[in-house]
Amino acid sequence: MSDHRFTAMGCEVLVGGATRSERAAIERLFAEREAVFSRFVPGSELSRVNASAGRVIMVSPLFAQTLRIALDAAAETEGLVVPTLGGALQAAGYTRDSSALAPDPAPPAPAPPAGSVFALGRFVGLDAGVTLDLNGVVKALAVDDAVALIGGDGFVSAGGDVAARGELTVALPGGGSVALRAGALATSGSTKRWWLRGGNVQHHLIDPRTSRPAETPWSQVTVCGASCLAADIAAKAGFLLRERGPAWLDRKGIPARFLTADDEITANAAWRTSMGESAPCI
C-alpha cells in the first residue's frame, strides 16, 4: 500500500500502511477535530466556547475530554504547557494559518491578562478575556487516534508528530535518524510556524510566564514517548524551559534531543541511553 498525503490543521499529514477505508477514516478524523477545535473557523466549538468567556456553558464530550487532557498537561508541566494562550497568540499576530500571514509593520498588541478555566464534566467556564487554544494537544491526540485506526503495521505523521505500529525509521531535525519501534516521536519548534510583526520574528510557542513567543536557545526539540500526546507535551516543555530543558526531561526519564538554530545538537542522558538499547524509542 502506498503512502497517502492530505492537508489538515495547517500541516501535511502522511499515512503509511493503511487500507483505502482506513485512509478515508483517518481523513475524516482529522477533518472532524479541525472543525471542532480550530481558532480560525468561526463556527467551531472552540470559537463558541471562547465567545462565551465570562459564563459557564455545556460542551460536547469530545471537547470536555480534550480540555481535561490539556489542563492535566498544564499541571504535569508545572504551568508551562497551558491551554489559555489563545489571546497571547492573537496579540502576537497569529490570527490565521501561519502560511497565510503577511508581514505586518505594526508591533505585537499587548498580551491579555492571565485568567483561569473552570471545567466540571461537560460544563466549562472561562474568565472574561480568556481565550483557549488547544491545537497542540488536539493534533497529537489526532495522530494517536489515527494510528489506532490502522489494522496492521503503519504510521501517521502530522506536523512533527509521528506514531507508528511496527518499526519505522524517522528522520531527525538537523540530520540523522532514529528507529522507532514502539511509541511516538514529537518535535516542537519555531522553524515552521513563524511570521513577522513590527519587523520582528514571532512564533506560535508562547511562554506563559511572559505571554510572548518564547526566547530560547533551541530551534527544535524532539522527544520520544509512549504516545504522541506525551511526547508533544514534553517537547513543548523542553523548548520553553530553555537551557534547563535537557535536565528537566532527564529527571522525568524522557529521552529528548535539542537542536539550536546553528544545528548544534544536545541530547539529554535519557536520549543517549535509549540510543544504546535494542529498542531505542519505546
BAVOMI-735170 format. One line per 10 residues: number of its first residue (from 1); their letters; for each residue x, y, z of N, C-alpha, C. Coordinates in pm, 1 decimal. Layout:
<sites>
NUM = A = X:Y:Z:X:Y:Z:X:Y:Z; ...
</sites>
This chain:
<sites>
1 = MSDHRFTAMG = 84.1:-119.3:0.0:0.0:0.0:0.0:88.1:125.1:0.0; 56.3:219.3:-87.5:136.5:340.2:-98.6:100.5:438.0:12.5; 194.1:530.1:41.0:167.3:633.0:140.5:59.5:728.0:89.9; -12.5:785.9:182.2:-124.3:874.7:149.5:-100.9:1008.9:218.2; -118.7:1118.7:143.2:-96.4:1252.9:196.0:-223.9:1335.6:184.0; -246.4:1420.2:283.7:-352.0:1520.4:277.4:-316.3:1633.2:373.7; -387.8:1742.5:364.4:-359.9:1858.9:448.2:-470.9:1876.6:551.0; -430.8:1897.6:675.1:-526.3:1924.1:783.1:-453.5:1996.7:895.3; -525.1:2078.3:969.7:-469.1:2150.0:1084.9:-346.2:2230.8:1047.6; -342.3:2282.4:925.8:-232.2:2366.5:883.3:-103.7:2294.0:854.0
11 = CEVLVGGATR = -108.3:2162.5:836.1:13.9:2087.3:807.8:-18.1:1969.2:717.2; 85.8:1910.2:661.3:68.2:1790.4:580.0:61.3:1667.7:669.8; -33.9:1583.4:642.7:-49.2:1457.2:714.7:-8.0:1344.5:620.0; 78.6:1257.2:667.9:126.5:1143.9:588.4:86.1:1015.0:658.9; 23.2:925.9:584.2:-25.1:799.5:639.2:38.3:685.9:560.7; 93.8:588.6:630.3:152.7:472.0:566.1:94.2:343.3:620.0; 78.3:243.8:532.6:32.9:112.0:574.9:-115.6:97.2:592.8; -194.3:198.2:558.7:-338.9:192.6:579.2:-410.6:146.8:452.5; -521.3:79.5:469.8:-606.2:43.7:356.6:-681.4:168.2:309.3; -750.7:154.6:195.2:-825.6:269.0:143.4:-930.3:316.4:242.9
21 = SERAAIERLF = -1002.5:222.9:304.4:-1106.5:261.9:400.1:-1044.3:322.5:526.1; -928.4:271.0:567.8:-860.8:328.1:685.0:-811.3:469.4:655.7; -759.7:490.9:533.8:-715.5:626.0:496.9:-832.9:723.4:499.9; -947.2:679.7:448.3:-1065.3:766.2:448.8:-1109.5:797.8:591.7; -1102.9:697.9:679.3:-1141.4:719.3:818.5:-1047.2:816.3:888.2; -918.2:807.4:855.8:-819.8:897.4:915.9:-842.7:1040.7:867.7; -871.1:1057.4:739.9:-901.4:1191.5:689.6:-1023.5:1249.5:759.6; -1127.0:1167.4:778.7:-1247.6:1215.1:847.0:-1216.2:1255.7:990.2; -1132.8:1177.6:1057.0:-1097.5:1208.0:1195.4:-1031.2:1345.2:1204.8; -932.2:1370.3:1117.9:-863.7:1499.7:1121.5:-959.4:1613.5:1087.1
31 = AEREAVFSRF = -1044.6:1592.1:988.2:-1139.2:1696.5:949.1:-1235.8:1728.6:1062.4; -1282.4:1624.8:1131.8:-1375.2:1646.0:1242.8:-1308.2:1720.6:1357.3; -1184.2:1683.7:1391.5:-1114.6:1752.1:1500.3:-1087.6:1899.0:1464.0; -1051.2:1922.4:1338.0:-1027.0:2060.2:1296.6:-1155.0:2142.7:1303.8; -1266.9:2084.7:1262.8:-1394.0:2156.5:1265.8:-1436.3:2191.9:1408.5; -1397.0:2110.0:1505.4:-1432.3:2135.3:1645.1:-1336.1:2233.3:1711.2; -1206.0:2221.6:1682.5:-1105.9:2288.5:1764.6:-1028.5:2401.6:1696.3; -1056.5:2433.7:1572.2:-980.2:2539.3:1506.3:-1018.6:2678.7:1558.2; -918.2:2760.2:1587.8:-943.3:2900.5:1622.2:-983.2:2981.3:1499.6; -953.5:2927.3:1381.9:-972.2:3004.0:1259.2:-1104.0:2972.5:1188.5
41 = VPGSELSRVN = -1186.2:2887.4:1247.6:-1317.5:2853.8:1192.1:-1422.3:2918.0:1281.7; -1491.9:3023.2:1233.7:-1587.3:3094.6:1319.7:-1693.5:3004.1:1381.6; -1734.7:2898.4:1312.3:-1839.3:2812.9:1364.3:-1790.4:2696.3:1447.2; -1659.8:2689.5:1476.5:-1608.3:2576.5:1553.4:-1657.2:2583.3:1697.6; -1656.8:2468.0:1763.1:-1697.2:2467.3:1903.5:-1600.8:2549.4:1988.2; -1472.1:2544.7:1954.7:-1374.6:2625.8:2028.3:-1409.0:2774.3:2017.7; -1445.4:2820.3:1896.9:-1482.3:2960.7:1880.2:-1604.9:2994.2:1965.7; -1700.3:2901.5:1972.5:-1819.9:2924.4:2053.7:-1784.7:2932.5:2201.8; -1695.1:2844.3:2246.7:-1654.5:2847.3:2387.6:-1581.2:2977.1:2418.5; -1488.8:3018.0:2330.6:-1415.1:3141.9:2354.8:-1508.0:3262.7:2356.9
51 = ASAGRVIMVS = -1610.9:3260.9:2272.8:-1705.6:3372.4:2269.4:-1791.6:3378.7:2395.1; -1794.1:3269.5:2471.6:-1877.9:3263.8:2591.7:-1800.1:3297.0:2718.9; -1677.1:3346.1:2704.4:-1595.6:3376.6:2822.9:-1674.1:3466.5:2918.7; -1666.0:3432.3:3046.1:-1738.8:3506.5:3148.2:-1863.4:3435.8:3197.7; -1897.9:3323.4:3132.0:-2013.3:3245.8:3177.8:-1987.0:3096.6:3155.4; -2065.4:3011.9:3217.1:-2049.1:2867.5:3208.9:-2142.1:2812.4:3101.5; -2089.1:2725.6:3014.3:-2171.3:2662.1:2911.4:-2144.4:2512.3:2911.8; -2229.2:2437.9:2841.9:-2209.7:2293.9:2826.3:-2141.7:2268.3:2692.0; -2043.1:2178.4:2692.5:-1968.5:2146.1:2571.5:-1988.8:1999.1:2536.4; -1941.0:1961.3:2418.6:-1953.0:1822.7:2374.4:-1861.6:1733.2:2457.5
61 = PLFAQTLRIA = -1888.9:1602.5:2461.6:-1798.8:1510.7:2533.1:-1656.1:1516.5:2479.7; -1638.1:1528.1:2347.3:-1503.6:1536.8:2289.3:-1431.6:1661.4:2338.3; -1500.5:1773.8:2339.4:-1437.9:1897.9:2384.8:-1401.3:1888.1:2533.1; -1493.3:1836.5:2613.0:-1468.2:1825.9:2756.6:-1347.1:1737.2:2784.7; -1339.0:1623.7:2715.7:-1226.7:1532.0:2736.3:-1094.8:1596.0:2693.1; -1095.2:1665.0:2579.3:-972.0:1726.2:2529.5:-926.3:1839.3:2621.1; -1018.9:1919.4:2668.5:-982.6:2026.4:2761.5:-926.5:1968.6:2889.6; -984.2:1859.5:2939.5:-932.5:1796.7:3060.9:-788.9:1749.1:3039.1; -761.3:1691.8:2923.4:-624.3:1648.3:2891.8:-530.8:1768.2:2889.4; -574.4:1879.0:2830.9:-491.0:1998.5:2825.1:-464.1:2054.7:2964.5
71 = LDAAAETEGL = -564.5:2052.6:3049.9:-545.1:2101.3:3186.9:-452.9:2008.3:3265.8; -464.7:1877.9:3242.3:-372.0:1783.3:3305.6:-228.8:1808.9:3258.9; -211.9:1840.3:3129.3:-79.2:1870.8:3076.3:-21.3:1994.2:3143.3; -105.5:2092.7:3168.3:-59.1:2212.9:3237.2:-6.9:2178.9:3376.9; -78.0:2091.4:3446.9:-33.8:2051.1:3580.8:95.4:1970.5:3574.8; 103.3:1878.4:3478.6:221.9:1793.0:3466.9:346.6:1872.4:3431.1; 329.7:1982.0:3357.9:445.2:2062.3:3316.1:465.5:2184.9:3404.6; 401.0:2185.0:3519.6:417.0:2293.9:3616.9:381.3:2429.4:3556.4; 272.2:2431.4:3478.2:222.7:2555.2:3423.4:291.6:2604.0:3298.5; 368.6:2516.6:3232.4:439.7:2557.6:3110.6:355.9:2539.7:2984.8
81 = VVPTLGGALQ = 292.0:2424.3:2970.4:212.1:2395.1:2851.3:66.3:2409.9:2892.0; 9.5:2525.8:2862.1:-124.4:2559.2:2911.3:-217.5:2589.1:2793.8; -348.9:2570.4:2812.9:-443.9:2589.6:2702.3:-502.4:2729.4:2693.5; -455.9:2823.7:2776.5:-520.8:2954.8:2787.7:-443.4:3065.2:2716.9; -369.2:3030.1:2610.7:-281.7:3127.7:2545.4:-334.9:3175.4:2410.5; -463.4:3150.0:2383.8:-519.0:3196.1:2257.4:-508.5:3346.6:2241.1; -533.8:3422.5:2347.8:-523.6:3567.6:2341.3:-382.9:3614.7:2316.2; -284.5:3547.3:2377.5:-144.0:3583.6:2355.0:-102.9:3554.9:2211.4; -153.3:3445.2:2154.3:-124.9:3414.2:2014.4:-184.0:3520.5:1922.5; -305.5:3561.9:1950.0:-368.1:3666.7:1869.9:-290.7:3797.1:1882.6
91 = AAGYTRDSSA = -245.4:3830.0:2004.5:-169.6:3953.0:2025.4:-38.5:3952.0:1947.3; 21.5:3832.8:1933.9:146.0:3820.2:1858.1:122.4:3822.3:1707.6; -4.7:3816.9:1665.2:-36.7:3823.4:1523.5:-79.1:3693.4:1461.3; -93.6:3587.5:1541.3:-131.1:3456.4:1487.6:-283.0:3450.4:1479.5; -337.8:3516.3:1378.3:-482.0:3528.9:1363.3:-538.2:3443.3:1251.1; -452.4:3375.4:1178.6:-491.4:3281.5:1073.6:-376.9:3184.4:1056.1; -393.9:3085.4:968.7:-285.7:2990.9:946.0:-156.5:3065.7:914.3; -45.9:3022.9:975.4:79.7:3097.5:962.2:125.3:3109.6:817.6; 91.8:3013.0:731.1:130.9:3020.3:590.9:60.7:3134.8:518.4; -48.6:3185.0:575.0:-124.6:3293.4:512.6:-94.8:3428.8:575.1
101 = LAPDPAPPAP = -3.8:3434.7:672.1:26.4:3560.0:740.8:129.3:3640.7:662.3; 92.9:3761.1:623.1:186.6:3850.6:556.4:258.3:3935.2:661.9; 380.6:3983.6:632.3:449.5:4071.8:727.5:363.0:4192.8:763.6; 357.1:4223.0:891.6:275.3:4332.9:941.1:367.2:4433.5:1009.6; 370.4:4559.9:963.0:460.5:4657.6:1025.8:420.1:4696.3:1167.3; 296.3:4668.7:1205.8:250.6:4703.2:1341.0:316.8:4611.8:1444.0; 351.7:4665.9:1558.9:410.4:4581.3:1663.7:305.3:4488.8:1722.8; 348.0:4384.1:1792.4:250.2:4297.4:1859.0:162.5:4377.0:1954.8; 39.1:4334.0:1966.8:-53.1:4400.5:2058.5:-20.8:4360.9:2202.0; -65.1:4438.7:2298.8:-44.8:4399.3:2438.6:-111.0:4264.4:2466.4
111 = APPAGSVFAL = -41.6:4180.0:2538.6:-97.4:4049.3:2572.3:-208.0:4064.9:2675.4; -314.6:3986.3:2664.6:-424.2:3997.4:2761.3:-380.4:3945.3:2897.7; -449.6:3987.0:3003.3:-415.4:3936.3:3137.1:-443.9:3787.8:3149.0; -372.5:3723.0:3240.0:-394.2:3580.3:3262.8:-530.2:3557.7:3327.5; -585.1:3439.9:3305.0:-713.0:3404.4:3365.5:-721.0:3255.4:3384.6; -831.4:3208.7:3435.6:-845.5:3067.1:3467.3:-961.9:3005.1:3391.8; -966.8:2871.2:3401.7:-1069.2:2791.3:3335.6:-1139.4:2706.1:3440.4; -1270.6:2702.5:3433.4:-1349.6:2612.7:3517.6:-1396.6:2497.8:3429.5; -1372.6:2374.9:3473.1:-1416.6:2257.7:3397.6:-1467.3:2152.4:3494.4; -1593.9:2117.1:3480.4:-1655.4:2013.0:3562.5:-1744.6:1930.5:3471.4
121 = GRFVGLDAGV = -1698.6:1808.1:3441.2:-1772.3:1728.0:3345.3:-1779.9:1799.9:3212.3; -1902.7:1820.3:3162.8:-1920.1:1889.2:3035.1:-1947.3:2038.6:3052.6; -1936.3:2087.8:3173.9:-1956.0:2230.4:3198.0:-1821.4:2301.5:3200.3; -1810.8:2407.9:3121.5:-1685.0:2481.1:3107.6:-1713.0:2629.9:3121.5; -1626.6:2696.9:3193.9:-1636.0:2841.5:3206.1:-1498.4:2904.7:3197.4; -1486.8:3011.5:3121.1:-1362.0:3086.5:3109.8:-1377.5:3221.2:3179.0; -1272.2:3265.6:3246.4:-1272.5:3402.0:3296.5:-1287.6:3497.7:3179.2; -1348.3:3613.1:3204.0:-1360.5:3714.7:3099.7:-1222.4:3748.9:3045.5; -1210.6:3751.9:2912.5:-1083.3:3784.1:2849.7:-996.0:3665.3:2819.1; -1031.1:3546.4:2868.3:-951.0:3425.9:2842.6:-993.1:3364.7:2708.7
131 = TLDLNGVVKA = -892.9:3324.8:2629.6:-916.5:3259.0:2501.1:-839.0:3128.7:2498.2; -908.1:3018.6:2473.7:-843.4:2887.8:2468.1:-777.1:2866.0:2333.2; -666.8:2794.4:2333.8:-606.2:2738.6:2213.0:-562.4:2596.8:2249.2; -624.5:2498.1:2184.9:-598.8:2358.3:2218.0:-525.0:2285.2:2107.3; -471.1:2359.9:2010.4:-417.7:2296.1:1889.9:-308.9:2193.8:1920.2; -221.4:2223.0:2015.3:-111.0:2131.0:2043.4:-159.0:1992.5:2082.3; -245.5:1985.0:2183.2:-292.6:1852.9:2225.7:-386.4:1792.0:2123.0; -461.1:1876.6:2050.2:-555.5:1824.3:1951.5:-482.8:1748.7:1841.1; -375.1:1807.1:1787.8:-302.8:1741.9:1678.4:-237.3:1612.6:1726.8; -174.8:1615.6:1843.0:-110.5:1494.9:1894.7:-213.0:1385.1:1921.3
141 = LAVDDAVALI = -326.2:1421.3:1978.9:-432.0:1322.9:2002.9:-485.1:1266.0:1872.1; -496.5:1351.0:1770.3:-544.8:1303.3:1640.6:-449.4:1200.7:1581.6; -318.6:1223.7:1595.3:-221.4:1126.9:1544.3:-234.0:994.8:1619.2; -244.2:1000.7:1751.4:-258.9:878.0:1830.2:-386.9:802.9:1792.6; -495.8:875.5:1779.2:-622.9:811.0:1745.1:-621.8:759.0:1601.9; -553.2:830.4:1513.4:-549.0:788.5:1373.2:-468.8:661.1:1355.4; -354.7:649.1:1422.1:-274.2:528.4:1403.1:-347.3:406.9:1460.0; -435.1:429.1:1557.5:-514.6:318.8:1612.1:-617.2:266.9:1512.1; -645.1:344.0:1407.4:-739.7:300.8:1304.4:-675.4:208.4:1201.1; -541.8:196.5:1204.2:-471.1:111.7:1108.5:-464.5:-30.2:1164.5
151 = GGDGFVSAGG = -512.5:-125.8:1087.3:-521.6:-262.7:1137.0:-388.4:-333.4:1149.7; -295.3:-307.9:1059.2:-164.8:-372.7:1063.1:-56.1:-273.7:1094.8; 67.3:-302.4:1047.9:177.4:-209.5:1066.9:154.0:-85.1:981.4; 184.3:29.3:1036.7:166.6:153.9:964.0:205.7:270.7:1051.3; 187.7:391.2:998.8:224.5:510.6:1073.9:138.0:627.8:1030.9; 134.9:729.7:1118.0:71.1:857.1:1087.2:166.6:966.5:1131.7; 191.2:1061.8:1042.4:279.2:1174.5:1071.9:205.6:1303.8:1040.5; 213.2:1400.0:1132.9:146.1:1528.7:1111.0:224.5:1638.7:1180.2; 285.5:1726.7:1102.1:349.3:1845.4:1157.9:448.2:1819.0:1268.7; 534.2:1719.6:1252.0:635.7:1691.1:1353.0:598.6:1584.1:1452.4
161 = DVAARGELTV = 474.8:1535.7:1448.2:431.1:1427.2:1535.9:420.2:1298.4:1455.1; 480.5:1191.0:1505.8:479.8:1062.7:1435.4:447.1:951.9:1534.5; 348.9:869.3:1499.1:318.2:748.9:1575.9:316.2:631.4:1479.7; 364.4:516.1:1527.7:378.1:401.9:1436.3:339.8:271.7:1504.0; 295.9:178.3:1419.3:283.4:36.9:1456.0:383.9:-37.0:1370.1; 474.6:-109.4:1432.2:582.6:-170.5:1357.3:699.7:-73.9:1347.5; 814.8:-123.9:1311.1:935.2:-40.7:1307.9:929.0:61.6:1195.3; 975.9:182.8:1226.8:976.7:292.3:1129.9:1102.8:374.8:1151.3; 1174.9:403.7:1043.6:1290.4:492.6:1050.7:1243.1:635.4:1030.1; 1273.0:721.3:1125.9:1225.2:858.9:1123.8:1344.2:953.6:1115.0
171 = ALPGGGSVAL = 1342.4:1043.0:1016.9:1447.8:1143.4:1003.6:1435.8:1245.9:1116.5; 1551.5:1292.1:1164.3:1554.4:1387.3:1274.2:1592.5:1526.2:1224.9; 1542.2:1631.2:1286.9:1583.8:1766.9:1251.0:1734.9:1782.6:1264.5; 1796.5:1844.6:1167.9:1940.3:1865.9:1173.5:2023.1:1750.4:1123.4; 1957.4:1640.9:1080.7:2029.2:1526.6:1026.4:2023.4:1405.1:1116.2; 2043.5:1288.9:1057.2:2037.3:1163.6:1131.4:1895.2:1109.5:1133.4; 1881.4:994.2:1194.3:1750.6:929.3:1202.9:1747.1:842.2:1327.1; 1627.1:796.1:1359.8:1608.6:708.0:1474.5:1515.3:595.6:1433.0; 1538.0:478.1:1489.7:1449.2:365.2:1465.0:1337.7:368.1:1568.5; 1217.6:396.5:1524.0:1101.0:399.3:1611.2:1035.1:262.3:1606.5
181 = RAGALATSGS = 1043.8:187.3:1714.7:990.5:51.8:1718.2:861.0:42.4:1797.4; 835.2:139.8:1879.9:709.2:146.7:1953.9:694.7:288.4:2005.5; 573.0:331.6:2027.8:552.7:465.2:2080.2:549.6:569.6:1971.4; 602.9:687.0:2001.5:589.9:800.3:1910.9:704.7:898.3:1929.4; 724.1:981.2:1828.3:817.2:1093.5:1833.3:739.5:1221.8:1808.3; 776.2:1326.7:1878.8:715.6:1457.6:1853.9:825.4:1562.5:1854.1; 816.9:1655.5:1759.7:911.1:1765.9:1751.4:834.8:1896.9:1762.1; 878.0:1982.6:1853.3:822.6:2116.3:1867.0:932.7:2218.0:1842.1; 899.3:2326.8:1774.2:999.6:2428.3:1746.6:939.8:2549.7:1679.6; 1028.1:2643.3:1646.7:985.5:2772.5:1593.7:1023.2:2791.1:1447.5
191 = TKRWWLRGGN = 1061.3:2682.6:1378.9:1113.0:2696.5:1242.6:1005.4:2691.6:1134.4; 885.1:2648.0:1166.6:781.6:2633.2:1064.5:667.0:2732.1:1082.1; 618.7:2749.3:1203.8:506.7:2841.4:1226.1:561.9:2972.3:1282.4; 603.2:3060.4:1190.9:655.2:3190.4:1231.0:609.1:3296.0:1131.1; 617.0:3422.1:1171.6:572.5:3533.7:1089.5:641.5:3660.3:1140.6; 628.1:3770.3:1065.5:690.8:3896.5:1103.3:585.2:3994.2:1153.4; 612.2:4054.6:1267.0:523.1:4157.1:1323.1:611.2:4270.4:1376.2; 592.3:4389.5:1322.6:675.0:4501.9:1364.9:821.6:4481.7:1333.8; 851.6:4406.3:1228.8:990.2:4381.7:1189.3:1058.9:4272.5:1268.2; 989.7:4209.4:1360.0:1047.6:4104.7:1443.6:977.8:3971.1:1420.1
201 = VQHHLIDPRT = 1055.5:3864.1:1429.5:1000.6:3730.0:1411.1:916.4:3691.6:1532.3; 796.6:3641.2:1503.7:708.8:3586.3:1606.5:687.0:3438.0:1575.4; 656.8:3358.7:1676.1:624.2:3217.8:1651.8:515.3:3173.4:1748.8; 469.4:3048.3:1729.5:347.0:3003.9:1797.0:368.3:2943.0:1934.3; 492.8:2926.9:1978.3:517.1:2866.6:2109.5:530.6:2978.2:2213.3; 420.9:3003.6:2281.3:412.4:3114.5:2375.3:462.2:3070.3:2512.9; 545.1:3155.3:2573.8:589.2:3132.5:2711.1:483.7:3191.6:2804.1; 415.0:3109.6:2883.2:308.8:3163.1:2969.2:360.7:3258.9:3075.7; 491.9:3257.0:3101.8:547.9:3348.3:3201.9:559.8:3490.3:3149.5; 561.8:3505.1:3016.7:573.3:3637.9:2956.1:455.5:3670.9:2863.9
211 = SRPAETPWSQ = 378.4:3568.5:2825.9:270.5:3580.5:2727.4:322.6:3626.8:2591.7; 448.0:3597.7:2562.5:511.3:3631.3:2435.7:575.3:3505.6:2376.5; 602.0:3504.6:2244.4:675.1:3391.4:2187.4:804.6:3367.2:2265.0; 828.5:3241.2:2297.3:939.2:3205.8:2385.9:1074.5:3242.9:2326.4; 1160.8:3295.3:2410.8:1300.9:3317.2:2375.2:1380.4:3201.5:2434.0; 1443.4:3125.0:2347.9:1507.9:3000.6:2389.0:1624.3:2971.5:2296.0; 1727.5:2899.7:2342.7:1837.3:2865.1:2251.8:1800.7:2757.6:2151.1; 1685.4:2693.2:2169.5:1652.2:2579.5:2084.0:1565.6:2623.3:1966.2; 1595.7:2568.3:1851.1:1506.5:2587.6:1736.2:1405.3:2474.7:1727.5; 1445.9:2352.9:1767.4:1355.0:2238.5:1766.2:1393.6:2141.1:1877.3
221 = VTVCGASCLA = 1293.2:2081.6:1937.1:1313.5:1980.5:2041.2:1234.9:1856.5:2001.5; 1303.0:1742.6:1998.2:1240.6:1615.4:1962.0:1238.9:1523.9:2083.9; 1124.3:1465.6:2110.3:1106.1:1380.6:2228.5:1045.7:1248.2:2186.2; 1087.0:1140.8:2252.3:1027.7:1009.3:2233.6:937.8:979.2:2352.8; 817.4:929.1:2324.2:725.1:898.7:2432.0:638.1:779.4:2399.1; 561.0:736.9:2497.0:471.2:623.4:2475.9:359.0:657.6:2379.3; 327.2:785.8:2365.9:224.2:832.3:2273.6:267.7:965.4:2216.2; 203.4:1005.7:2106.7:230.9:1137.4:2050.8:194.9:1245.9:2151.0; 84.1:1227.1:2220.8:42.0:1326.5:2318.6:150.1:1349.7:2423.9; 199.6:1240.7:2483.5:302.2:1253.6:2587.0:429.2:1316.1:2531.2
231 = ADIAAKAGFL = 470.1:1273.5:2411.5:592.8:1326.5:2351.5:576.9:1473.7:2316.5; 461.8:1512.5:2263.0:441.6:1651.1:2222.4:441.4:1744.9:2342.3; 374.5:1706.4:2449.4:371.8:1789.8:2569.8:513.9:1807.0:2624.4; 590.2:1698.2:2628.7:726.6:1705.0:2680.5:816.1:1789.6:2590.9; 799.3:1778.7:2459.0:881.2:1857.6:2366.3:854.9:2006.7:2384.8; 729.6:2044.9:2400.8:697.4:2185.6:2422.2:757.5:2235.1:2553.7; 746.1:2154.9:2658.1:802.6:2194.6:2786.6:953.8:2210.8:2776.6; 1021.6:2116.9:2710.0:1166.2:2127.5:2693.6:1206.0:2252.3:2617.5; 1128.8:2287.0:2515.1:1155.0:2408.4:2437.6:1141.5:2532.2:2525.0; 1034.6:2539.2:2603.6:1006.4:2657.0:2685.4:1102.0:2671.8:2802.7
241 = LRERGPAWLD = 1160.6:2562.0:2847.8:1249.3:2566.0:2963.9:1390.6:2614.6:2930.8; 1415.5:2641.8:2803.1:1544.4:2697.0:2760.5:1657.3:2602.0:2799.3; 1763.3:2655.3:2862.0:1881.4:2572.7:2894.8:1849.6:2463.4:2995.7; 1743.8:2479.1:3072.5:1709.1:2378.2:3173.8:1632.0:2260.1:3114.9; 1594.9:2268.9:2987.5:1514.1:2164.9:2927.0:1573.3:2025.1:2933.2; 1698.4:2005.7:2891.1:1754.3:1869.4:2892.8:1752.1:1805.1:3031.1; 1794.5:1878.9:3134.1:1799.5:1822.1:3268.7:1659.2:1797.6:3323.6; 1564.9:1888.6:3295.2:1427.5:1872.2:3344.5:1365.3:1745.5:3288.4; 1384.1:1720.6:3158.5:1329.1:1598.7:3099.2:1405.0:1475.3:3146.4; 1534.0:1488.7:3174.1:1608.6:1375.8:3230.3:1551.0:1333.7:3365.0
251 = RKGIPARFLT = 1514.8:1430.6:3447.2:1459.4:1396.9:3578.5:1331.0:1316.9:3565.9; 1261.3:1332.9:3455.4:1138.8:1258.8:3430.4:1163.3:1132.7:3347.2; 1291.1:1107.2:3311.4:1324.5:988.7:3233.6:1276.9:994.4:3089.9; 1266.5:1114.5:3034.3:1212.9:1132.4:2899.2:1327.3:1160.2:2801.5; 1345.4:1075.1:2698.9:1452.3:1098.8:2600.4:1421.4:1220.5:2514.6; 1519.5:1310.8:2501.6:1497.6:1433.2:2425.8:1624.8:1475.9:2354.2; 1606.3:1534.1:2236.8:1717.0:1582.1:2153.8:1688.9:1727.6:2117.1; 1783.1:1815.1:2145.8:1765.1:1958.8:2131.4:1854.7:2010.1:2019.0; 1798.9:2094.5:1932.6:1871.4:2148.1:1817.9:1868.3:2299.9:1823.9; 1985.9:2363.4:1804.8:1991.9:2508.8:1800.6:1974.5:2557.1:1656.8
261 = ADDEITANAA = 1962.5:2688.5:1640.2:1949.5:2746.4:1506.9:2074.5:2721.1:1422.9; 2188.8:2695.7:1487.4:2313.8:2665.9:1417.3:2333.5:2516.0:1397.2; 2228.2:2439.4:1417.4:2230.9:2294.4:1400.2:2324.7:2223.8:1497.5; 2346.5:2283.7:1613.6:2419.5:2215.0:1720.0:2321.9:2127.7:1798.1; 2361.4:2005.6:1824.1:2272.4:1907.1:1885.7:2311.3:1882.8:2031.1; 2214.1:1885.2:2117.7:2231.5:1845.5:2257.1:2132.2:1734.2:2286.3; 2180.7:1619.2:2324.7:2093.8:1507.5:2362.2:2103.7:1486.7:2512.9; 1990.0:1474.3:2579.8:1998.0:1450.7:2723.4:2039.2:1306.1:2750.9; 2066.5:1276.4:2876.5:2117.7:1144.0:2911.5:2018.2:1034.2:2876.3; 1888.7:1060.4:2894.3:1788.0:959.1:2861.8:1789.1:927.5:2712.4
271 = WRTSMGESAP = 1809.5:1027.3:2628.8:1816.8:1003.0:2483.6:1940.9:920.7:2450.8; 2055.5:957.4:2507.7:2180.2:884.5:2478.0:2168.8:740.0:2524.0; 2105.1:717.8:2638.0:2087.2:580.9:2686.4:1996.0:502.5:2593.6; 1889.2:565.0:2546.8:1794.8:494.7:2460.5:1859.4:457.6:2328.2; 1954.3:538.1:2281.9:2021.6:506.9:2155.5:2110.1:383.6:2166.4; 2145.6:346.2:2288.0:2230.7:229.3:2306.3:2152.9:100.9:2329.0; 2020.0:113.1:2331.3:1937.1:-4.4:2356.4:1888.1:-62.7:2226.0; 1843.2:-187.0:2229.7:1797.4:-252.9:2107.7:1668.4:-193.0:2055.3; 1587.1:-139.7:2146.1:1463.7:-72.8:2105.7:1473.7:72.1:2151.6; 1537.0:161.1:2071.2:1574.0:292.5:2119.4:1458.1:383.2:2151.7
281 = CI = 1346.3:359.2:2096.6:1236.0:452.6:2119.4:1110.8:373.8:2154.4; 1078.8:364.1:2282.0:963.2:285.8:2323.1:879.0:364.3:2423.6
</sites>
